[in-house]
Amino acid sequence: MVRRPDDNADVLKKRLQSYHNQTKPLVEYYVNKGIHTSLDASKCCEDVFKTIDSTLNKASSKDRVIFI
């Protein structure tokens, strides 16, 4: 395993701040619109794929927004 030079507490704090300032409001927006589906990516690949596939199959074309 190789440790990156930017793998430290200060950088992590900045990344978390960026998440809270930029990404979280978008997630909340889509949740409020009723078009957000969360999934547990720590599950096995097959289960994650099934959730993604099922979600996309249920969505209409206007609802297909994916954050990875």
N, C-alpha and C positions, 0 to 999 in steps of 0.2 A: 504494500500500500504506500502511496506517495502522498505526502502532505503538500497542498498547494500553498504558495506564499501568502495568498489572501485568505487563508483558512484560520481566522482568528476571531476573537470576541467582538472587536470593533466592526469588522466587516459584517459579521452576522447581525449585529444590532442595526446596521444600515440597511441590510436586506430586509429585515423584519419591518423596519420603519417604512420602506418602500412598499412592502406588501400591504401594510395597514393604510397607507395613503393612497395607493393606486389600485391594487387588485381587490381588496376587500369591498370597496364601494361598488365595483362592477358586479361582484358576486351577489351582493345584497340587491342590486338593481334587478338582476335576472331572477333571483329568488322571488322578489316581489311581483315580477311579471308571471311567475308560475312556470318558467321555462328553464329552471336550473335543476340539474340532477347531480348529487354528489355520489362518490363511490369510494370504497375502501381499496386503495391501490396496493395495500400490503397483502391482499389475498393472492391466491395463485393466479397466474396469467390467464388461465381458462375462465375463471370466474370474473375477472376484470373485463375480459373481452366480451363475455356474455352480457354483462351489465351495459357496456358501451353499445354493443350491437342492438340490444333490446331498446335502449333509450333512443337511439337514432331511428330505429324502425317505427317507433311510436310518434316521433316528432314530425310536424309538417315542415315543408321546406323553409318557411320563414323563421322557424324556431331553431334551425341548425347552427348553433354557435358552440364552439368547443374551445375550452381552455385546457391546455396540457401543461 
